[in-house]
Amino acid sequence: MKLTEKASLNHALLISICTPQFKGNEAKESLAELSRLVTTLGFKVVGTQSQKQSSTQKVNVLGEGKLAEIAHLTGNKGVVEDESYGDYNIDDLFLDDIPSEDLDFACADVVVFDCDLTPSQLRNVENQLGVEVFDRTGIIIEIFSRHASTKTAKLQVEIARLNYVAPRLRETSCGDRERQMGKGAGETTLELNRRKVRDQLADLRRELVSVQVEMQGRRTQRADLFSVALVGYTNAGKSSMMRAITGSDVEGENKLFATLDTTVRALYPATQPRVLVSDTVGFIKKLPHDLVASFHSTLAEARDAALLLYVVDAADPSFRAQLDVVNEVLDEVGVEDSKKLLVLNKSDQLTVEQQQALMEEFPDAMMMSTRNPADIKKLHQYIIEVTHQGMIEDEIIVPYTANGIIGEIRSSMSVTKEEYEYEHVKLTVRAKAIDLEKLKKRMLNLE
């Protein structure tokens, strides 16, 4: 199953299933986030509904009365018995960003659940409503699929998409019992489709392994350089920060998952030694496990980084919960010992009082806005200071006959002093002890 982009699918009704474990503000914030997700796909959210249930695992995910009410809101296109509601009242979770005059419930032609649905639940609801029904995972995977641009990201997303599609093939093919002629005779269309998906997945995984080997090779080549990784919730401003501190043209958009491909750039203005900065894929609550698994290789940039900048949208009241999500995903991919800095981004959207309150709550964080050059300079200086931590100062004697060595030293170490003498150059450098040891061994071999 894959969402189409046809014009008729543009009015979405959002459904929240409130359980004892998922209710109140958490459910409301999650539904508001789902609204942003479907809006990213180009849909117009025309309303929301919720129902309390003990679990989302029931065969019928909605009660009969609620299902009939939603059928009325979607035009009674399915098999649910038509009932007259007269002046029906929607008193559930309204979204603050939907003007009341835009809430035209009767025109909804897509229903989206803010939870995962089993294939049979999807089939049952679609049959009863007569409109297309999607769950949260399906929406997120579709966004990833549309936004992936590099070969690596496309492979990772397609693997996740096919893993999502595979168990749902029965829902689209179970009525087709035609036998196939020729190769594969005796198999149903469903069985052939399943085998096709298995073969596709095998091919994609082999191709991804090959790409991952190349990615690991590039990371190995950069292993001696200090690396910084930007991590955080989607739409926290990571790409804008990346552009600001590297002088690059990395895309920064006010939409969810604008960046899926890890981008690596050098810190700007340039430093000695060079510092690399990587912008990683954004996270989101209930990120499908298959997507996390597929993006392990991409998130390796964060795992290998010496410094992690945890970027949050400080103007978003839910950023604390979002930060928990980021920590959970990073724990899952093995990020452990890197130095971390919490960056309270978008401070220009806060009052002075709000900024002060946040700094009292998070005294070790950095408050900033990517729109403020002074803040960017402050972050740049912080990165340089962290880079120099653990470095030691030493003198290196380089004979004039050692071609190319001085250039390599300048590119990989911080040169604080140069003295040109008769037969050699005496350099005072700051570098990591291990790098100095390697250099001295190399210099001995040149003698």
N, C-alpha and C positions, 0 to 999 in steps of 0.2 A: 504494500500500500504506500502510495506516495501522493502527497497533496498536489493538486493541480493549481494552476494560476489563472484558471478561467474566471471571467468577470462575474459569473453568477454566484461564485462562492466568496461573498464579501461581507456577509452579515453574520456575526458570531454571537451565540448565546453561551455564556460561561456557567458551568455547573460546579459547585463545591459540595463535596460529601464531608460533612462534619462528623468526626468520630470522637470518642472519649480521649484519644491521644492527639487529635488534631482539631482544634476548635478555637473560638474566640479571635483574638488579634492575630494569632498565627495563621488561621484560616483566611482571615480578611487580607492580610499582607500577601499571602501566597496567591490569592485570587487576583489582587491588583497586579502582581508580577505576571501572572498568566495573561492578563489583559495586555501588558506590554509585549509579551511574546507573540501573541496572535496579531497585534498591530504591526510588529516587525515583519510579519508575513504579508502585510497589506490588507488584512481583514479589518472591518469596522465592528467594534464591540457594541452591541445594541442592548445588552442587558445581562443580568446575572441572576442565578437561582441557587439555593442551597437546600440541603436536606440532612437531617440528623440520622445517622445510621450507626449501628454498633460496629460495623466493619465495612470495608470496601470490597470484601471478597465474596459477597453474596452473589448467587447466580443472577438475580435481578438487582442491579446496583441501585435502582430507584424503586420507591414504593409505587403502587398502581396509581394512587391519586396524584402524586407528583409527576409521574410519567404522563398521565393524561393532561395535566396542566401544561407541561412543556410541549406536548403534541399540539395543543391549541396555539401556543406561541410560535410554533414553526409551521402552522398552516394545515394541520391535520392531514399530512400526506401519507402517514403510515397506517398500521392496522389497529392502533389504539382506538377504542370506541369513542366516537365524538360526543362530547358533553358540552352543555352550555354553561359558560362561566360568567356571562354578563359582564359586569365591571370587575374583572379580576384584579387582584391586588398583588403587586410584587413587593414584598416587604423584607426581602433578603439583603444580601450584601451589595449595596450600591457602591459603585466605584466613583471616587471623588472627581476623577478627571473626565467623567462622561456627563455632559450637560443634559439636564432633564428633557429638553426639547428634542434631543437626538434619540431618546429611548423609544424605539418603535419595535416592541417585542414581536409583533405578529409577522415581521418580515425576516426573522432569523432563518437562514438556510444552512447554517453549520452549527453544530453543538460540540463544545469542547469541555471535557472533564478535567478538573484540576487534581487528577490522580491517575494512576496506571489502571487500565482496564484489561482484563483477559480477552483473548480472541472471542470467546463465546459471549462475554458481556458486550463487547462492541457489536457483534452480530445481532444480539437480541435488541439492543437499543436502536440500532439503525433500522431493523425491520419494523419496530413499533413506531418510530418517528417518521421514517421515510425521508430522512435527510442524512448527510454525511456526518459521522461522529468520530471525534479524535480524542485521544488522551494526551496528557502532558508530555509524555515521552515522545509520542509521535510528532508533536509540534516542535520540540527542541531538536530532534533529529532532522526535521525538515529545514529548520533555520540553519543548522550546521551544514547541511547538504548544499543549500543555496549560497552560503558565504565562503565555502572552501574554495581556494584559488590555486594553491600549489599542489603538486603531485602528491606529496606526503599527506596533506590534509584531506585531499579527495579520497585517497585510499583508506585512511582512517575512518572517515565518515561513512563511506560506502560499506565498509565491514560492519559498522554499527547498524546501519540502515537495514542491511540484509539479515542480520541477527534479529532485528525487530520484525521484519517482514515474514521470516520463515515460519514461525508458529501460526501466523495469521493467513497463510495460504489456503487453509481449509475453509475459511470463511468466504473466500472468493471463488473457490473451485469445487466445493463439496457436491454441488448439484450436477456437475459435469462428469458423467460416468462413461463417456465415449472411450472406446478402446482405440489405441493408436496402431496404425498399420506400419509394416516395415520394421526398422530398428526400434527396439523398445516395445514390440508388440506384447500385449497383455498388461501394460501399465496404464493406469488412468492418467488423465491430464494432470490431476493433483500430484500423483507420484512423479511424473516427469518434471513438473515445475519444482518440486522439492529437490530432486536430483540436480536440476539446473542451478538452483541456489547453492547447494552444497559445493558443486564444481566451481561456481563463481567465487565463493568464499575461500576455497582452497587456493585458487589462482591469485586472489587479492592478497591473501596472507603471505604467500611466497614472494610476491612483488614488494609487499611492505617490508619484509625481512631484508630484502636487498637494499631498499631505500634506507632502512634503519642502520645498516652497516655503513653506508656512506655518511649518514648523519653522525654516527659515532666516530668515524674517521676525522670529520671536521672538528668535532669537539675535542678529540685527542690533540689535534694540531694547535688548538687554542688553550690547552690545559695549563700552560705556563703563565697565561695572562690572567689578571684579576677580572672576575666576572660578576656582574650585578644582574639580578632577575627581578622584573616587575611582576608581581602576582596580585590577584585580587578578584573581586566579584565582577561580573560583566557590567560594563558601562560605568565603572568607577573612575575612569579617566586615565587608564594606563597608556593608551596609545598617544594621547595628548601629552602626557608626561614624557614618553619616549621621544616624541618629536622635539620637545623643548630641551631635553638634556643631551641630545645627540645631534641636533641640527638636521635631522633626517626628514623625509617626506612620508613617514609612516601615517597611514590613514587613521584619522580619529573622527568618529561619528557618534552622534547622540542616539545610538540604537544598540540593542542587545547583540552580542557576539559579532561586532564589526570586525574583530580580529580573531582568526582561528590559526593562523600560521605564525610560528615563532620567528621573530625577526631579530637579528643580531647586528648591532651598530657600535661604533666606538664612541666613547664619551667625548663631548665637544663643549668647550675648547679642549683640544688634544692634551693629553698628559704623558709624562714619562714615569714609569712605563705606561703603555696604553691600557685603558680600562674598557672592557666590553660590556654592553648593556643589552639584555634580551627582553622582549615583550612577549609574554606568554598568553595562551588562550584564557579567556575569562571563565569563572566558575558561576554556578547557579544552584539554588536549592533543588534537591531531587535530580541532580545531574545523572542521567542514565548510566548505569554501571558499564555498559558496553562502550560508551563514549569515553569514560575514564580509562578503561582498559586500552582502547584504541589509541588514546593520546599519551600513553606512558612515555613513548619515545620523545614526543614533543616536550613533555613536562620534565624530561631529563635535564633540560637547560636550567630549570629551577633547582633540581636535585644537586647539580654540580656547581651551582653558583656559590661564591664566597660571601655574598651579601644579598639578602632578600628584602626588597621594598614592598611591604604590604600596603597596597594602595586602597583606600576606602573613600567612598563619597560621604564626607562628613555631614553633608546637608540632608542625607537620607536617614530618617530616624531608625531604620532597621539595620543600619550598617553593622551593629554588634553581632546580630544573628548571621549576617552575611560573612563576617569575619570567622565565625565558627565553621561555616561551610568551607571556607578556604582552607582552614587548618585541617579539617577532616580529609579533604582531597589530597593535600600535600602529605599528610601522614600516610595515606594509602599508597602514594607513589614513592615513599621512602625519603622524604625531605626531613632531615633531623638536625644536623649540627651547624647549619649556616647561621651567621649573624643576621639579626632581623631588625628592621626599623618600621614602625607603624607610621604611615604617611596619611595625615588627615587632609585629604584633597578637597578642592572646591570650597575653600574657606571664604571666598568672595561672596558665597551665597548665605553666609552666617552673620549674625550680629556680633558685635564685640563681646557682649555678654555670653553668647553661645560659645564663642571661641574660648573665652576664659574658662567656662565651665568644662569644656572638653579637655583643655590642657591640665586642669586640676584632676580630672578623671584619668587622663593618660599622660602623666608628666614626662615620660620618655619618648613621646611621639613628636613628630614634626608637623606643624600646622602650615599649610601652604595652598597656593593656587597656581596652576600652570599658566595663568594669564598674567601673573606678577613676575617680572624679570628678577626682582630682588629675591623672591622665593626660589626661583630656579637656580640663581647663583648660590644661595644658601645650601640647597640640596647638592649641587655640584661640589661645593667645598667639603660637605660632609663625606661624600663618596671618596674624595681624595684623601681625607684624613683617615678614613677606615683602610684605604689601600695601603697607607704608610705604616699602619699599626703592624707590629711584628717584624718590621724591616730593621736591619742594622746597617750602620755606616762603616765603610772600609775603603782602603786605598788600593787601587789597581794600577800596576805599571804595565803599559802597553807599548812595546817597541814599534817604531815606525814601519818595520818590515812585516808586521802582523796585519796584512790587508783585510779590511772589512770588519775587524773585531770592534773597533770604536763605534762604527755605525750600529752594530748589533747591541752593544752595551747601551747606547743612547735610546734604542727602541724598546729595550726590555728592563732598563733600570733607571732610577732617578739620579742624574748626574748633577751634583751640587757644586763641584769645583773642577777646573781643568788647569793643569800647569804643563806647559810645553818646554821640555828640556832637550839637551843635545841629542840623545839617542832614543828618547822615548817620551810618551805623554803620561803624566801622573794624574789619574782621575779619582776624585772622591765621589763615591756612589752610595746610594741607599738602595738596598734590595733584600729579598728574603735570603736567609742563611743558606738554604739549599741551592739557590741560584748562584750565590757567590761561590760556593764550593765547586759547583760544576764549571764555572768560569775559570777558577784558579787551576783546576785540573787540566782544562783545555790549554791555558797559558803555559803550563809546564810542558805539555806535549809539543808546543811550538818552539821551545828552547833547544 
